[in-house]
Amino acid sequence: MNFTLVTPTCDRPEAFALCQKWMARQIIPYHQWIVLDDGLNPAKCTMGQIHLCYTKTRGKGSLANKLKLLLSDSSTITGDAIALIEDDDWYAPNYLELAASRFEDYDMIGEGYALYYNVRRRWWHLHTNDRHASLCQTLIRRSGLEAFAACLNDPDPFIDVRLWKTKLRSKLYLPEIDRHSLVGIKGLYPGYGIGHERPLPHLDPQLSKLKKVIGSESGVYAGYYS
């Protein structure tokens, strides 16, 4: 299966540089990478990405509006499925490989039990989402892009909730404890989701939890502790 990666970004250079690091060491290579950028300072794309820069999407509804512009002409997307890759999250080396093995005949797949980790405060929380995946852990075949586009008419950023309520043939996979293929990293930059400012319930001052999940790559985040 050929994957088109889609990454919305906006003035988050450190996060985007890490995102490129995580995608560069994927076990199976991506087919295409599209970056949707409405920052004042364009992201430094170093891996042959299609870099689409916008100005009118800044502010409220930025995420939905950038995705909507992309899907208004889906001919730009040449892969069999899109993988929504958020710029500030950690992705395991086998993220795409695992997704390819899971797709079968589904239009959409994802991973539940989302693990969020705030690297600035060293808080973490394991969610109990067993009916929908976060957007950063969702992959959609071309056959599902029309339904996805319909979810973008609302500027509310919680697109994932709407998307997983559609009638797409979907499958949600639930990982074993500490065997996540993604960690939702919080605290690199301000954000609207849970875990950026509002405390998460578990403290991890020694990075022990993060080390269990991502191993030596946890060292990348050690310097953000405040």
N, C-alpha and C positions, 0 to 999 in steps of 0.2 A: 504494500500500500504506500502511495506517495502522499506525504503530508505537506500542506501549506501552513506554515506558522503565521499567525496574525498577532502582532504585538502593538497595542496602543501605548503611547508614551507621551510625556510632556515635562521637559526640563528636569529629568532625573538621571543625570549622567552616570553617577556611581552605580545605581541600580541597573541601568541599561548595560553598562560594561560587564557586570556580573551575569546578567541574562545571556550575553553573548558567550561568556565563559561556559555556562551550563549547557547551552545548545551546541557549542563546538565539540564537546566530548560525549555527545549522544552516540550510543552503540550503532544505531542505524541512522544514516544522515537524512535530514529533511530534504524535500524536493524544492521548496520555495519558501522564502521568508518575506513577509510584507510588514513594514513598520508604518503605523499610523501616528503621525507626529504633529501636534499643534503647539509645541513649545516655542518660546521666544528664541531659544538657542537650539538649532537642530541637533538631534542625536548623532553621535559619531558611529555610523554604521561601517563595520569593517569586514563583513562576511557576505558581501554580495547581495544584500537585501534590496528589495524594491522599497524605496523610501518615499512615502507620500506625505508631503507637508501641507498642513491646513492652517488657516488663520481664523476663519469664521466659526470654528467649532469650540473655541476656547470658552471656559466658564461652565455654567450650569449645563448639564446634558452632554458634556464633552465626549464621554465614553460612547454613549449611544449614538451620538451624531457622527463620530468618526467611523464607527462600524457600519452605520447606515449608508454613508457615502461609498464605502468600499463595496457593499452588497448591492448598491444601485446599478453597478455594472460588474457582475460576478465573473465576467470574462477575464478579468485580471487574475483570478484564482485559477491555477492550472493543476493543482493537486487533486487527489481523490477525496480528501477530507481536510478540514481545517482544524488545527490545534490552537486554541486560544492561549497564548503564552504571555502571562503578565510580567512586566519588566522587573518587579521587585521580589519575585518568589524563587525558591530553590527547587530545581527539577533534578531528579535522579538521572544517572547516565542511561538507564534503561527505560526512561519515561516513554519515548516514542515506540521502542521495541515492544513494551508491555501493551501499549494502546493498540498496536497493529495486531497483536495476538488476541485481543479482546473484541475486536469490532464485529466479527462474524457477519451477520446480515442486518445489523442494527443501523439506524440512521444516526444515532447519537449515543455516545458512551461517556462515562465519567467515573470519578472516584469519590466516595463519600467519606464520612468520619474525618472531616478536614482538621488538620493540625495547624494551629496558628501559633507563631512564636514571635514575640516582640524582642528584637535584639538590643534595643536601647535600654529597656527596663528588665529584660530577661524574665518576662512573664510568658506562660504558655497555656493553651487550652485545647483539649480534644473535643470537637463538636460531635453531636450525635445525629448529624444529617444522614439519614438512610433512605431519603426519597428524592434528593436532588444533589447535584454537585455544584461547587462554586464555579464561576465562569472560568477561572484559571485552570480548572481540572476537567473541562468539558471539551470534547472533540465531536465534530459534526461532519457527516458525509455531504457531498454536493447535493444529494437528494433532500437534505434537510435545510438548505440555506434559505429557501423561501419562507419557511416557518420561522426561522431565526430572524430574518429581516422584519417580519411582522411584529416581533417582540421589541423592536427598536423605535417604534413610534412614540413610546412613552420615554421622556428624558430621565426618569428615575434610574439611578445607576445599578439597582439590584436586578439586572437583566436575567441573571441565572434563575431566579425564582419563577419568572414568567416563562422562560424557555423550557424548564423542566415540567411545566404544566401543559405544554402542547401535546398533541397526539402523535408526535414522532415515535417511531419504534426505538425505544431507548433501553439501555441497561446500565445500572449503577453498580459498581464493584466496591466492596468494603474491604479495606486492607486489614491485615493482622496488626497487632500492637507493635509499634515502632518499625513497621515495614512499609511506610508511606513512600509513594513515588514523587510526592511533592510536599513541601512545607510552605504554608502561607506566611511569608516573612513580613512582619510589621515593624514600624519604627525607623526604617531607613529614611522615609519622607512622610509628611502628613498624609493622611488618607481618610476616607469616609467609612471604611468598614470597621467591624469589631476588632479591637486589639491595638489600635494605633494610640489612642489616648486613654480610653477607659481601661482600667486594669483587668488583666486576665487572672483567673483564680489561682494559678500555680506559679510559685517562684522557683527560679533555677539559677541562682547566683554563680554557680560553677560551670554552667553550660552543659551539665550532665545529660539532661534530656535531649538537647540538640545533638550532642555527640553520639548518643544511642541511635539516633535516626539517620544522621548524615555523615557520621564518622569524622575523619580528619578535615573535611571541608567546613566543619563548624568554625575552624580557626579564622576563616574569612570574615566572620561576623564578630569576632571577639573584641575588636577595637571600637565597636559602636556603643559599648556599655557606658551608661551615664547614670 
